[in-house]
Amino acid sequence: MIDPHSLALLIQDAFADYHARFADITRRARRRFETMDWAGARADAVERIELYDQCVAECALRLQAALQEHAHDRVLWSAVRDGYDRLIASLIDRELYKTFYNTLTRRFFKTRGVDPAIEFVALDIEPTDAITHPVARHSYAVSEQRPTDTFARVLADYGFEIPYAHRTRCAAAIAIRLQDDLAHWGEHPVRAIELLDTVFYRERRAYLIGRVLGEHRFSPCVIALVNDARGLRAEAVLTRRADVAHLFGTSRSYFHADLPTVGDAVVFLRTLLPHKPIDEIYTVLGRAKQGKTERFRTFFHHFATHPGEQLVQAEGTPGMVMAVFTLPSYPLVFKVIRDRFAYPKEMTRKQVEDKYALVFHLDRVGRLLDTQPYRFLRFPRARFSPPLLQELLDGCSRSVSEDGDDVIIGLCYVQRRMRPLNLYLREQKFEAAREAALDYGQSIKDMARNNIFPGDMLLKNFGVSRHGRAVFYDYDELCLVTDCHFRDYPTPTCYEEEMSDGPWFYVGPKDVFPERFPQFLGLPPPLAKALKAVHGDLFDAQWWRDLQARLNAGDYPDTPPYPEALKLA
């Protein structure tokens, strides 16, 4: 007879092993930062992303060996779940353990929707509400007479194997910036600062994250450290919630932060970013699977409490590759691959899935929207608007099916909803539209400098975030810059060539003609002129070829996650 308790222990040990291996990779970030090993840091990011599925597969094999012919015994699995629940009941991160368990049951039972008989289900609670354990942090009273001394002590407490280039100078710059920021809000002087014990690493920076306290209130405080040819130093201080929210945004790659426990850190970060959804905080801490669980939980709770609202087609130009729908009152979109792609799209369904998987592994530099794949979501049929349901059943039959009164979405990609750039530009006055158009150009440069070529640069494939930032979200033609062939557009040699409707010369599948970009972007002439004045190098094939040479040599240009104005003097 199989003992449910032994199986529960097996699963608990498997998650503990995953957690330890996750921490081992995460701890490398400090050394990567100290030695400026940015290629190693990128490799670590990919390895850590792939670790979860690897550990689930290893545990599934051990379970299969233990269960044998009882692998699909639902009564046994229900007993395992109850025993597992008792084992993890006192743990701060028990929600992460539950998600790991649910992933295993879905592998064994191919669950469509949710199976409360064998899974952990909690759509009506916020799990972090039960966490009262305070996250580890340093606290400092700030001397009004000698604030520089306080911040010199702060920097000394976060020791690295390399010295600061000018620690006192950095401390003075931090003190001045914080005093200026709080004075602007009427909170002068700075009374105290508290920072998480754990240093957060991402891309080429290390971050000290916490809050600064004034006379009556506090604000977030993020001290950004860089290590480059000029040495280790503090580069920027962020105190506005909008800037910190952008740092923790869904278009950014995940932090490497060696947190002993995650739930208490999430609770603390929510005090800094009260409007940031909990799923996004888990995700940006590298706990992408838990982020998916929390996103599912919060969406379906909202969905259940708004029973009269229907799912509808998303605003914007319909996609040739994806059908996109949304619930108007909730800021998510669901993207389903169409059965057939309209001309001139020539890729296969598998290639589209591979593109979205590629983005999951890339450094998104604040310009690629994080996208989570969900399988076998179950919705009541009555909750779909008739036009949407017809579109899905007729055009997405490989992913969408009916099961009684329900509709099952076999595979969809879920993203935060943004205003499509083409619609945004029509709605804004000229100055706001001009700023968005220029940031659109900057977004293409930011992606390019990280070896990402969007492929289809039409405005409809970009969105505008809550903070006015242009973000790319349509990945079916995305590829690496180093895989493209950037060519100068040939000059016609005769009248017939000049008047030709299409190219009179051979065009290879990877050929790109930057000179021709303006003809296809769809920008109004005044905005096109402004874009060319500021970002005209985007339309020069040589600029792209020079960038390719740098990328091929492993020289990835730095892309700071904040504007120049936030950098310290």
C-alpha positions in Angstrom: 0.0 0.0 0.0 1.3 3.4 -0.9 1.7 5.8 1.9 0.4 9.3 1.1 2.7 10.9 3.7 5.8 9.6 2.0 4.6 11.0 -1.3 3.9 14.4 0.3 7.5 14.3 1.8 8.9 13.5 -1.7 7.2 16.5 -3.2 8.2 18.8 -0.3 11.8 17.7 -0.7 11.7 18.2 -4.5 10.5 21.8 -4.0 13.2 22.4 -1.4 15.8 21.1 -3.9 14.4 23.5 -6.5 14.5 26.4 -4.1 18.2 25.6 -3.2 19.2 25.3 -6.8 17.4 28.5 -7.6 19.3 30.2 -4.7 22.7 28.8 -6.0 22.2 30.4 -9.4 20.9 33.6 -7.9 23.9 34.0 -5.6 26.2 34.1 -8.6 24.8 37.5 -9.5 27.1 39.3 -6.9 30.2 37.8 -8.5 29.0 38.5 -12.0 28.5 42.2 -10.9 31.9 42.4 -9.2 33.8 41.0 -12.2 31.6 42.7 -14.9 30.8 39.3 -16.3 27.6 40.4 -18.2 27.6 37.4 -20.6 27.7 35.1 -17.6 24.8 37.0 -16.0 22.7 36.5 -19.1 23.5 32.8 -19.1 22.5 32.6 -15.5 19.2 34.3 -16.2 18.3 31.7 -18.8 19.5 28.8 -16.6 17.3 29.9 -13.7 14.2 30.4 -15.9 14.5 26.8 -17.2 15.1 25.3 -13.7 11.5 25.1 -12.6 10.4 22.9 -15.5 13.5 20.8 -15.1 12.8 20.2 -11.4 9.1 19.4 -12.0 10.1 16.8 -14.6 12.6 15.2 -12.2 10.0 15.1 -9.4 7.4 13.6 -11.8 9.8 10.8 -12.7 10.3 10.0 -9.0 6.6 10.1 -8.4 5.8 7.9 -11.3 8.3 5.3 -10.0 6.7 5.4 -6.6 3.1 5.4 -7.8 3.3 3.0 -10.7 -0.2 1.8 -11.6 -1.7 4.3 -9.0 -0.4 7.4 -10.8 -4.0 8.5 -11.6 -5.7 7.4 -8.3 -7.6 10.6 -7.4 -8.4 9.4 -3.9 -4.7 8.8 -3.2 -3.8 12.2 -4.7 -6.4 13.9 -2.5 -4.8 12.3 0.5 -1.4 13.4 -0.6 -2.6 17.0 -1.0 -4.0 17.0 2.5 -0.8 15.6 4.0 1.3 18.0 2.0 -0.8 20.9 3.3 -0.1 19.9 6.8 3.7 19.6 6.1 3.9 23.1 4.8 1.3 24.9 6.9 3.9 26.8 9.0 6.1 28.0 6.1 6.1 31.6 4.9 6.4 30.5 1.3 3.8 27.7 1.5 2.0 29.3 -1.6 5.1 28.5 -3.7 5.0 24.9 -2.4 1.4 24.7 -3.4 2.0 25.9 -6.9 4.7 23.3 -7.3 2.3 20.6 -6.2 -0.4 21.9 -8.6 2.0 21.9 -11.5 2.7 18.2 -10.8 -1.0 17.2 -10.6 -1.7 19.0 -13.9 1.2 17.0 -15.5 -0.3 13.7 -14.3 -4.0 14.4 -14.9 -3.9 16.8 -17.9 -6.4 19.0 -16.0 -8.6 21.3 -18.0 -9.6 24.2 -15.9 -9.3 23.6 -12.1 -9.8 20.3 -10.2 -10.5 21.2 -6.6 -10.6 17.5 -5.6 -6.8 17.2 -6.0 -5.5 20.7 -6.4 -5.0 23.7 -4.0 -7.6 26.3 -5.0 -8.1 29.7 -3.4 -9.7 32.2 -5.6 -11.2 34.3 -2.8 -8.2 35.1 -0.7 -5.0 37.0 -0.9 -2.4 34.6 0.5 0.1 37.3 1.5 -2.4 38.8 3.8 -1.6 36.1 6.3 2.2 36.9 6.3 3.2 38.9 9.3 6.9 38.0 9.4 8.9 41.1 8.9 11.5 40.9 6.1 15.1 41.4 7.1 16.3 44.9 6.7 18.8 47.5 7.8 17.5 50.7 9.5 19.4 53.9 9.9 18.5 57.2 11.6 19.8 60.0 9.4 21.8 62.7 11.1 20.5 66.1 10.1 23.9 67.7 10.6 26.0 64.9 9.0 23.8 63.0 6.6 26.8 62.0 4.4 28.2 60.0 7.3 25.0 58.0 7.5 25.0 57.1 3.8 28.7 56.3 3.9 27.8 53.7 6.6 24.9 52.4 4.4 27.3 51.8 1.5 29.9 50.2 3.9 27.3 47.8 5.2 26.6 46.4 1.7 30.1 45.2 1.2 31.5 44.0 -2.2 34.9 42.3 -3.0 35.7 45.5 -4.9 36.1 48.9 -3.3 33.9 52.0 -4.1 35.7 54.4 -6.4 34.7 57.3 -4.1 32.5 56.1 -1.3 32.2 59.4 0.5 31.5 61.2 -2.7 28.7 58.7 -3.5 27.3 59.1 0.0 27.2 62.8 -0.3 25.4 62.6 -3.6 22.8 60.2 -2.2 22.2 62.5 0.8 21.8 65.6 -1.4 19.4 63.8 -3.8 17.2 62.5 -0.9 17.1 65.8 0.8 16.1 67.5 -2.4 13.4 64.9 -3.2 11.9 65.1 0.2 12.0 68.9 0.3 10.1 68.9 -2.9 7.3 67.0 -1.2 7.4 69.1 1.9 9.0 66.3 4.0 12.4 67.8 4.7 14.5 66.7 6.6 15.3 63.1 5.9 14.7 61.3 9.2 15.5 57.7 8.5 16.1 55.1 5.8 15.5 51.4 5.8 16.7 49.0 3.2 16.3 45.3 2.6 19.3 43.2 3.6 19.2 41.5 0.2 20.9 43.2 -2.7 18.9 43.0 -6.0 20.8 42.4 -9.2 19.7 42.7 -12.8 21.5 43.3 -16.1 24.5 45.5 -15.2 23.3 47.0 -11.9 22.9 46.2 -8.2 20.1 47.8 -6.2 19.6 48.7 -2.6 15.8 48.7 -2.1 13.8 50.1 0.7 12.2 53.4 1.8 13.1 56.8 3.1 11.2 58.4 5.9 10.5 62.1 6.2 8.7 64.1 8.9 5.3 62.7 8.2 5.4 60.0 5.5 7.7 57.7 3.6 8.5 57.1 -0.1 10.3 54.3 -1.9 14.0 54.5 -2.1 16.2 52.6 -4.6 19.9 53.2 -4.8 21.3 52.0 -8.1 25.0 50.9 -8.1 27.1 50.3 -11.2 30.5 48.8 -11.8 32.3 49.7 -14.9 35.6 51.2 -16.1 35.1 54.1 -13.6 34.8 51.6 -10.7 32.0 50.8 -8.3 29.8 53.7 -7.5 26.2 54.9 -6.8 24.7 56.0 -10.1 21.1 56.9 -9.3 18.5 57.3 -6.6 14.8 56.6 -7.3 12.2 57.9 -4.9 9.1 58.5 -7.1 6.7 55.5 -7.1 6.3 55.8 -10.9 10.1 55.3 -11.4 10.3 52.4 -9.0 7.2 50.8 -10.5 8.9 51.1 -13.9 12.0 49.4 -12.4 9.7 46.5 -11.3 7.6 46.6 -14.5 6.4 43.7 -16.6 8.6 44.7 -19.5 11.7 44.1 -17.4 13.7 41.0 -16.9 13.6 39.3 -13.5 15.8 40.3 -10.6 18.4 38.0 -9.0 17.9 38.6 -5.3 19.0 35.9 -2.8 15.9 36.1 -0.6 15.7 33.5 2.2 11.9 33.7 1.9 9.9 35.4 -0.8 6.4 36.1 0.7 7.7 38.5 3.4 9.7 40.4 0.7 6.5 40.6 -1.5 4.6 42.1 1.5 7.3 44.7 2.0 7.5 45.6 -1.7 3.7 46.1 -1.8 4.1 48.9 0.8 6.4 50.6 -1.7 4.2 49.9 -4.7 0.6 49.5 -3.5 -0.9 49.6 -7.0 1.5 46.9 -8.4 -0.4 43.6 -8.7 1.0 40.9 -6.5 1.5 38.6 -9.5 3.8 41.1 -11.1 5.9 41.3 -7.9 6.3 37.6 -7.6 7.2 37.4 -11.3 9.8 40.1 -11.3 11.5 38.4 -8.3 12.0 35.4 -10.6 9.1 33.4 -9.3 7.3 33.3 -12.7 5.2 30.2 -11.9 3.9 31.8 -8.7 3.3 34.9 -10.7 1.1 32.9 -13.1 -0.8 31.4 -10.2 -1.5 34.8 -8.6 -2.5 36.2 -11.9 -4.9 33.3 -12.4 -6.2 33.7 -8.9 -6.8 37.5 -9.0 -8.3 37.5 -12.5 -10.8 34.7 -11.9 -11.8 36.2 -8.6 -12.6 39.4 -10.4 -14.3 37.5 -13.2 -16.5 35.7 -10.7 -17.5 38.9 -8.9 -18.5 40.6 -12.2 -20.9 38.0 -13.5 -22.7 40.4 -15.9 -19.6 41.4 -17.8 -18.6 39.6 -21.0 -15.3 38.9 -22.6 -14.9 40.9 -25.8 -12.5 41.5 -28.7 -9.7 43.8 -27.7 -9.4 47.3 -29.1 -7.0 47.9 -31.9 -6.3 46.5 -35.4 -7.1 42.8 -35.5 -4.0 40.7 -35.6 -3.2 38.4 -38.6 -1.6 35.8 -36.3 -3.5 36.2 -33.0 -7.1 36.7 -31.9 -7.0 38.9 -28.8 -9.7 39.3 -26.2 -10.1 41.0 -22.9 -12.5 41.6 -20.0 -13.0 45.4 -20.2 -12.8 46.0 -16.4 -9.6 44.1 -15.9 -6.2 45.1 -17.4 -5.2 41.8 -19.1 -5.4 40.5 -22.7 -5.6 36.9 -23.9 -4.0 36.1 -27.2 -4.9 32.9 -29.1 -3.0 31.7 -32.2 -5.2 31.6 -35.3 -5.5 28.4 -37.4 -4.5 30.3 -40.6 -2.5 33.4 -40.9 -3.4 36.2 -43.4 -1.0 37.1 -46.2 1.8 38.0 -46.1 2.5 36.1 -42.8 4.3 32.9 -43.7 5.4 31.4 -40.4 4.0 28.2 -38.8 2.1 27.8 -35.5 5.2 26.2 -34.0 7.4 29.1 -35.1 5.0 31.5 -33.3 5.2 29.5 -30.1 9.0 29.5 -30.4 9.0 33.3 -30.7 7.1 33.7 -27.5 9.3 31.2 -25.8 12.3 33.2 -27.0 11.0 36.4 -25.4 10.6 34.6 -22.1 14.4 34.0 -22.1 15.5 37.4 -23.4 16.7 40.4 -21.5 13.6 42.6 -22.1 15.2 45.9 -21.2 11.9 47.5 -20.4 10.6 47.2 -24.0 9.2 43.7 -24.3 6.0 42.9 -22.4 6.3 39.8 -20.2 4.0 37.2 -21.6 2.7 34.1 -19.7 1.4 31.0 -21.5 -1.7 29.3 -20.0 -3.1 26.0 -21.0 -6.6 24.6 -20.7 -8.3 27.7 -19.2 -12.0 27.0 -18.8 -14.6 29.9 -19.2 -18.4 29.7 -19.1 -19.6 29.9 -22.7 -22.2 32.6 -21.7 -19.4 35.0 -20.7 -18.2 35.4 -24.3 -19.7 38.1 -26.5 -21.3 36.4 -29.6 -18.8 38.1 -32.1 -15.8 37.0 -30.0 -17.0 33.4 -29.5 -17.7 33.1 -33.3 -14.2 34.4 -34.1 -12.6 31.9 -31.7 -14.6 28.9 -32.7 -14.2 29.6 -36.5 -10.7 30.9 -36.6 -8.9 29.3 -33.6 -10.3 25.8 -33.5 -6.8 24.3 -32.8 -6.8 26.1 -29.5 -10.5 26.6 -28.6 -13.1 23.9 -28.0 -16.5 23.7 -26.3 -17.2 21.4 -23.4 -20.9 21.5 -22.5 -21.6 25.0 -21.2 -17.9 25.9 -21.1 -15.3 27.0 -23.6 -11.8 25.6 -23.1 -8.8 27.6 -24.3 -6.1 25.0 -25.0 -3.3 27.6 -25.2 -3.3 31.3 -24.8 -0.8 34.0 -24.0 -1.7 36.5 -21.3 -0.2 40.0 -21.1 -1.0 43.2 -19.3 -3.3 45.4 -21.4 -1.8 48.5 -22.9 -3.2 51.2 -25.2 -2.1 50.4 -28.8 0.3 53.0 -30.0 -1.6 53.7 -33.2 -4.7 54.5 -31.2 -2.8 56.5 -28.6 -1.3 58.8 -31.2 -4.7 59.6 -32.7 -6.1 60.5 -29.2 -3.3 62.7 -28.0 -2.4 66.4 -28.6 0.7 67.0 -30.7 3.2 67.3 -27.9 2.1 64.1 -26.1 2.0 62.3 -29.5 5.4 63.6 -30.4 6.9 62.3 -27.1 5.3 58.9 -27.7 6.6 58.7 -31.2 10.1 59.6 -30.0 9.9 56.9 -27.3 8.8 54.5 -29.9 12.0 55.2 -31.8 14.0 54.8 -28.5 12.3 51.5 -27.8 13.5 50.1 -31.1 17.0 51.2 -30.3 16.9 49.8 -26.8 15.8 46.4 -28.2 18.4 46.5 -31.0 21.2 47.2 -28.5 20.2 44.0 -26.7 20.1 42.0 -30.0 16.4 42.1 -30.5 14.8 43.1 -33.8 11.0 43.4 -33.7 10.6 42.5 -37.3 7.1 44.1 -37.7 7.5 47.6 -36.5 4.0 48.8 -37.3 2.5 51.1 -34.6 -0.2 48.6 -33.8 2.3 46.1 -32.5 3.4 48.6 -29.8 1.5 49.7 -26.7 1.8 52.7 -24.3 2.2 51.9 -20.6 0.6 53.7 -17.7 3.7 55.8 -17.5 3.8 56.7 -21.2 6.4 54.3 -22.2 6.4 52.5 -25.6 6.5 48.7 -25.3 6.5 46.0 -27.9 4.1 43.2 -27.5 3.6 41.3 -30.8 6.3 38.7 -31.2 5.5 36.6 -34.3 8.2 38.2 -36.4 10.7 39.0 -33.7 14.3 37.8 -34.3 17.9 38.5 -33.3 19.6 41.5 -34.8 22.6 39.3 -35.4 20.5 37.0 -37.6 19.4 39.7 -40.0 21.0 40.9 -43.2 20.8 44.8 -43.2 21.2 46.1 -46.7 21.3 49.4 -48.4 18.3 49.8 -50.8 19.7 49.6 -54.4 19.4 52.7 -56.6 17.3 52.2 -59.7 19.4 52.1 -62.9 16.6 52.6 -65.4 13.0 54.0 -65.7 11.4 50.5 -65.5 13.2 49.8 -62.2 12.3 53.2 -60.8 8.6 52.8 -61.6 8.4 49.2 -60.4 5.7 48.5 -57.8 8.0 46.0 -56.0 11.7 45.2 -55.7 13.4 44.5 -59.1 16.3 42.7 -57.3 16.6 39.6 -55.2 15.4 39.9 -51.6 16.5 37.1 -49.2 14.4 35.9 -46.3 16.6 37.7 -43.8 17.2 40.9 -45.8 16.2 44.1 -44.1 16.2 47.6 -45.7 16.2 50.2 -42.9 16.0 53.0 -45.5 12.5 51.8 -46.3 11.2 51.8 -42.7 9.5 55.2 -42.9 7.2 54.0 -45.7 5.6 51.3 -43.6 5.5 52.8 -40.0 2.2 54.7 -40.6 3.3 57.8 -38.7 1.6 61.1 -39.6 4.1 63.4 -41.5 4.9 65.8 -38.5 5.6 62.8 -36.2 7.6 61.0 -38.9 9.7 64.2 -39.3 10.3 64.4 -35.6 11.3 60.7 -35.4 13.7 61.1 -38.2 15.3 64.2 -36.6 16.0 62.4 -33.4 16.4 58.7 -34.4 17.4 59.0 -38.1 20.1 56.5 -37.6 17.4 53.8 -37.4 16.9 54.3 -41.1 20.6 53.8 -41.9 21.7 50.3 -42.7 25.3 51.1 -41.7 24.1 51.9 -38.1 22.6 48.4 -37.9 25.7 46.7 -39.4 27.9 48.5 -36.9 25.7 47.4 -34.1 25.8 43.8 -35.4 29.6 43.9 -35.2 29.5 45.0 -31.6 26.9 42.3 -30.7 28.9 39.6 -32.5 31.9 40.6 -30.4 29.9 40.2 -27.2 29.8 44.0 -26.7 26.2 44.7 -25.6 25.7 48.4 -25.1 24.4 49.4 -21.7 20.7 50.3 -21.4 20.0 52.1 -18.1 16.5 51.5 -16.7 16.0 55.1 -15.7 16.4 58.5 -17.5 19.6 60.6 -17.3 17.7 63.1 -15.0 17.7 60.5 -12.2 21.5 59.9 -12.3 23.6 61.5 -9.5 25.9 64.4 -10.3 
